Amino acid sequence: MTSKIEFPPRKEPIYAHGRNGYFKATAINVLDLSDSIILENWNSRDSIGRGRVVLPANCNVLRDLANKLNRIADRLP
Protein backbone atom coordinates (compact mmCIF):
# COMPACT_ATOMS: atom_id res chain seq x y z
CA MET A 1 0.00 0.00 0.00
CA THR A 2 1.27 3.46 -0.90
CA SER A 3 0.33 6.78 0.64
CA LYS A 4 1.57 10.26 -0.22
CA ILE A 5 1.86 12.91 2.51
CA GLU A 6 1.92 16.42 1.03
CA PHE A 7 4.13 19.06 2.66
CA PRO A 8 2.48 22.35 3.67
CA PRO A 9 3.42 25.46 1.64
CA ARG A 10 6.56 27.26 2.86
CA LYS A 11 8.34 30.52 2.09
CA GLU A 12 11.61 28.62 1.54
CA PRO A 13 11.52 25.20 -0.18
CA ILE A 14 12.98 22.04 1.33
CA TYR A 15 15.75 20.66 -0.87
CA ALA A 16 16.72 17.01 -1.31
CA HIS A 17 19.51 15.50 -3.40
CA GLY A 18 18.60 13.79 -6.67
CA ARG A 19 20.30 12.36 -9.76
CA ASN A 20 20.85 15.79 -11.32
CA GLY A 21 21.61 17.76 -8.18
CA TYR A 22 19.18 19.20 -5.67
CA PHE A 23 15.41 19.37 -6.09
CA LYS A 24 12.47 20.82 -4.16
CA ALA A 25 10.88 18.16 -1.94
CA THR A 26 7.08 18.54 -1.95
CA ALA A 27 5.83 15.36 -0.25
CA ILE A 28 6.86 12.04 1.21
CA ASN A 29 5.76 8.70 -0.18
CA VAL A 30 5.23 5.81 2.26
CA LEU A 31 5.35 2.41 0.59
CA ASP A 32 4.17 -0.46 2.82
CA LEU A 33 5.56 -3.78 1.55
CA SER A 34 5.24 -7.16 3.24
CA ASP A 35 8.81 -7.15 4.61
CA SER A 36 9.76 -3.45 4.65
CA ILE A 37 8.55 0.14 4.77
CA ILE A 38 10.06 2.57 2.23
CA LEU A 39 10.05 6.37 2.63
CA GLU A 40 10.69 8.37 -0.56
CA ASN A 41 10.75 12.08 -1.44
CA TRP A 42 8.41 13.51 -4.08
CA ASN A 43 9.90 16.38 -6.06
CA SER A 44 8.37 19.50 -7.58
CA ARG A 45 7.96 17.66 -10.91
CA ASP A 46 5.59 15.23 -9.16
CA SER A 47 7.91 12.24 -9.31
CA ILE A 48 9.92 10.19 -6.83
CA GLY A 49 13.43 11.42 -5.97
CA ARG A 50 16.47 9.15 -5.84
CA GLY A 51 17.03 8.91 -2.08
CA ARG A 52 14.99 6.61 0.12
CA VAL A 53 14.88 5.19 3.62
CA VAL A 54 14.10 1.48 3.99
CA LEU A 55 12.85 0.24 7.36
CA PRO A 56 12.13 -3.33 8.39
CA ALA A 57 8.44 -4.16 8.78
CA ASN A 58 8.89 -4.52 12.53
CA CYS A 59 6.38 -3.06 14.99
CA ASN A 60 9.07 -2.04 17.51
CA VAL A 61 11.12 -0.15 14.92
CA LEU A 62 8.05 1.67 13.58
CA ARG A 63 6.81 2.53 17.09
CA ASP A 64 10.25 3.85 18.06
CA LEU A 65 10.33 6.01 14.93
CA ALA A 66 6.77 7.24 15.55
CA ASN A 67 7.61 8.09 19.18
CA LYS A 68 10.71 10.03 18.12
CA LEU A 69 8.75 11.95 15.46
CA ASN A 70 6.00 12.72 17.99
CA ARG A 71 8.56 14.09 20.47
CA ILE A 72 9.98 16.33 17.73
CA ALA A 73 6.46 17.45 16.74
CA ASP A 74 5.67 18.34 20.37
CA ARG A 75 8.62 20.78 20.43
CA LEU A 76 7.58 22.60 17.25
CA PRO A 77 5.47 25.78 17.37
C-alpha positions as a printed NumPy array, in Angstrom:
array([[  0.   ,   0.   ,   0.   ],
       [  1.272,   3.462,  -0.896],
       [  0.326,   6.784,   0.639],
       [  1.575,  10.259,  -0.218],
       [  1.864,  12.906,   2.513],
       [  1.919,  16.422,   1.03 ],
       [  4.131,  19.056,   2.664],
       [  2.48 ,  22.353,   3.673],
       [  3.417,  25.458,   1.639],
       [  6.561,  27.258,   2.858],
       [  8.34 ,  30.517,   2.093],
       [ 11.609,  28.617,   1.538],
       [ 11.521,  25.2  ,  -0.181],
       [ 12.977,  22.041,   1.332],
       [ 15.749,  20.665,  -0.868],
       [ 16.724,  17.011,  -1.309],
       [ 19.511,  15.501,  -3.396],
       [ 18.602,  13.793,  -6.666],
       [ 20.298,  12.362,  -9.762],
       [ 20.854,  15.792, -11.321],
       [ 21.608,  17.762,  -8.176],
       [ 19.18 ,  19.202,  -5.671],
       [ 15.406,  19.365,  -6.089],
       [ 12.473,  20.815,  -4.161],
       [ 10.882,  18.159,  -1.941],
       [  7.085,  18.54 ,  -1.948],
       [  5.831,  15.364,  -0.254],
       [  6.861,  12.043,   1.21 ],
       [  5.757,   8.7  ,  -0.181],
       [  5.232,   5.81 ,   2.259],
       [  5.346,   2.405,   0.586],
       [  4.172,  -0.46 ,   2.817],
       [  5.564,  -3.778,   1.552],
       [  5.242,  -7.156,   3.244],
       [  8.812,  -7.15 ,   4.611],
       [  9.762,  -3.451,   4.654],
       [  8.546,   0.144,   4.77 ],
       [ 10.064,   2.566,   2.234],
       [ 10.048,   6.37 ,   2.635],
       [ 10.692,   8.37 ,  -0.558],
       [ 10.752,  12.084,  -1.436],
       [  8.413,  13.511,  -4.079],
       [  9.9  ,  16.375,  -6.061],
       [  8.367,  19.504,  -7.584],
       [  7.963,  17.656, -10.914],
       [  5.589,  15.233,  -9.158],
       [  7.91 ,  12.235,  -9.314],
       [  9.922,  10.187,  -6.826],
       [ 13.427,  11.416,  -5.971],
       [ 16.467,   9.148,  -5.839],
       [ 17.031,   8.914,  -2.079],
       [ 14.988,   6.611,   0.12 ],
       [ 14.875,   5.194,   3.62 ],
       [ 14.097,   1.484,   3.988],
       [ 12.85 ,   0.244,   7.364],
       [ 12.128,  -3.329,   8.389],
       [  8.439,  -4.163,   8.779],
       [  8.891,  -4.515,  12.528],
       [  6.378,  -3.06 ,  14.987],
       [  9.065,  -2.039,  17.506],
       [ 11.121,  -0.146,  14.915],
       [  8.05 ,   1.67 ,  13.582],
       [  6.807,   2.527,  17.09 ],
       [ 10.247,   3.846,  18.059],
       [ 10.331,   6.014,  14.928],
       [  6.773,   7.243,  15.554],
       [  7.608,   8.086,  19.18 ],
       [ 10.707,  10.034,  18.12 ],
       [  8.753,  11.948,  15.457],
       [  6.002,  12.723,  17.989],
       [  8.564,  14.093,  20.47 ],
       [  9.984,  16.329,  17.726],
       [  6.464,  17.455,  16.745],
       [  5.667,  18.341,  20.367],
       [  8.624,  20.779,  20.426],
       [  7.578,  22.605,  17.245],
       [  5.47 ,  25.781,  17.374]])
